[in-house]
Amino acid sequence: MGSLAKLTVLATTLVLSVQATTASSESIQLQVFVPVGSAHDTFPGQAHFVEHLKFLSESNHSYNEFEAIPGGSYNGWTSWLRSGYTFRFPEESLEQALRVAASLPEPLSLTDAEFKREKSVVKQEIWQGTRSNPDTIHYEEFEAKFYQDTIFAHLRAGQEEAVEAITPEIAKEWHKTHYEKNAML
């Protein structure tokens, strides 16, 4: 049986994709898209880093609440032109999941320790994804030359040195600019 999905486009450009995996499924997947990706980076890796920061904040009650849902999970990703957030959960937890999705535009609130820890995680992810795999290294080199002098010339995940230069203030301002409610898909 195929996926049952509903895509809703609101006047605010907020796009929610809600789907059950089968007609008899008791779980739901919700996706939210933010129309900003690594092509919009001021520092290569900024979109990717902010995507991570949205999930980590210990002071973000919405995510803490979502993590407590038995069977609930979430993940994020960053492409050239958008960032996406996927939430999977039992159907009876739809209201909680919608609260979490609705919290994406809320300001980043994190401690210095959280920020530093996640910066290390993102830099390690960049290294694993781009420096440890020969196929990826060659592909990234090809893309850099092919897209030379364009907004697509840097690695989607970012550059370790650029991520290191991002301060909490820079991340918060970038998030405030790009994650406003009327800009989300």
C-alpha positions in Angstrom: 0.0 0.0 0.0 1.4 3.4 -0.9 2.1 6.4 1.3 -0.9 8.6 2.2 0.3 12.2 2.3 -1.2 15.6 2.5 0.8 18.7 1.6 -0.5 21.9 2.8 0.7 25.3 1.5 -0.4 28.2 3.7 -0.5 31.9 2.7 2.5 32.5 4.9 4.5 30.0 2.7 4.6 27.6 5.5 4.5 24.1 4.0 3.7 21.1 6.1 3.8 17.7 4.7 1.9 15.2 6.9 1.8 11.6 6.0 0.9 8.2 7.3 3.1 5.4 5.9 0.1 3.2 5.1 -3.7 3.4 5.4 -3.6 1.4 8.6 -0.6 3.2 10.0 -0.7 4.5 13.6 2.3 6.7 13.0 2.6 10.0 11.2 5.5 12.0 9.6 5.5 15.7 9.6 8.0 17.7 7.6 8.7 21.5 7.7 10.9 23.3 5.2 12.7 26.5 5.7 13.6 28.3 2.4 17.2 28.8 3.3 20.1 26.5 2.8 23.9 26.6 2.4 23.7 28.8 -0.7 22.6 31.6 1.6 25.5 31.2 4.1 27.5 34.2 5.2 29.9 31.7 6.7 30.1 28.3 4.8 28.2 25.9 7.1 25.9 28.5 8.8 22.6 27.0 7.6 23.8 23.5 8.6 25.0 24.7 12.0 21.7 26.6 12.7 19.7 23.5 11.7 21.7 21.6 14.4 21.2 24.3 17.0 17.4 24.2 16.6 17.4 20.6 18.0 19.9 20.8 20.8 18.8 23.6 23.1 18.2 22.2 26.5 16.0 25.2 27.3 13.8 24.5 24.3 10.8 22.9 26.0 9.1 21.9 22.7 11.9 19.5 21.7 12.3 18.2 25.3 8.5 17.4 25.2 8.8 15.7 21.8 11.8 13.6 22.9 9.5 12.2 25.7 7.0 10.8 23.2 7.4 7.0 23.0 8.2 6.2 19.4 8.8 9.8 18.4 11.9 10.8 16.4 13.2 13.8 14.5 15.9 14.7 12.1 17.1 17.7 10.1 19.0 18.3 6.9 20.4 21.2 4.9 20.5 21.4 1.1 21.7 24.2 -1.1 18.3 26.1 -1.0 16.4 24.8 2.0 16.6 23.2 5.4 14.2 20.5 6.4 12.9 19.0 9.6 11.2 15.7 9.8 9.2 14.5 12.8 7.9 10.9 13.1 5.5 10.1 15.9 2.4 8.1 17.0 -0.8 9.7 15.6 -2.1 10.5 19.1 0.9 12.9 19.5 0.0 15.1 16.5 -0.7 18.1 18.7 2.7 17.9 20.4 4.5 17.5 17.1 2.8 20.5 15.7 3.9 22.5 18.7 7.5 21.5 18.1 7.2 22.4 14.4 5.7 25.7 15.3 8.6 26.5 17.6 11.2 26.5 14.7 10.9 30.3 14.2 11.3 31.0 18.0 14.6 32.6 18.8 17.6 30.3 19.5 18.1 29.9 23.2 21.2 28.0 24.2 24.0 28.1 26.7 27.6 28.7 25.8 28.3 25.0 26.6 25.6 23.8 24.3 26.8 26.1 21.5 30.4 24.9 21.9 29.4 21.2 22.0 27.3 21.4 18.9 30.0 23.3 17.0 32.3 20.4 17.7 29.6 17.9 16.5 29.1 19.9 13.2 32.8 20.2 12.6 33.2 16.4 13.1 30.3 15.8 10.8 31.9 18.0 8.1 35.2 16.1 8.5 33.5 12.7 8.3 31.3 13.6 5.4 33.9 15.4 3.3 37.5 14.5 4.4 37.3 10.8 5.2 35.6 9.5 2.0 37.7 9.7 -1.3 34.5 9.6 -3.4 33.1 12.6 -1.5 36.4 14.5 -1.7 36.5 14.1 -5.5 32.9 15.1 -5.9 33.2 18.1 -3.6 36.3 19.2 -5.6 34.3 18.8 -8.9 31.4 20.8 -7.5 33.7 23.6 -6.3 35.2 24.0 -9.8 31.9 23.5 -11.6 30.1 26.1 -9.4 33.2 28.4 -9.1 32.1 32.0 -8.5 28.5 31.1 -7.7 26.6 30.8 -4.4 27.0 27.0 -4.7 30.9 27.0 -4.7 31.3 25.9 -1.1 30.5 22.6 0.7 26.8 22.3 1.7 27.8 21.0 5.2 30.2 23.9 5.5 33.9 24.4 6.2 35.4 23.6 9.6 37.2 26.9 9.8 34.1 28.9 8.9 32.0 27.1 11.4 34.6 27.8 14.0 34.2 31.5 13.3 30.5 31.5 14.0 29.6 33.0 17.3 26.4 32.6 19.2 25.4 36.2 18.3 26.1 35.5 14.6 24.0 32.3 14.7 21.1 34.0 16.5 21.0 36.9 14.1 21.2 34.6 11.1 18.3 32.4 12.5 16.3 35.5 13.3 16.7 36.7 9.7 16.0 33.4 7.9 13.6 31.6 10.2 10.9 34.2 10.5 7.3 32.7 10.5 6.3 34.3 7.2 9.3 32.8 5.3 9.0 29.2 6.4 7.8 26.4 4.0 
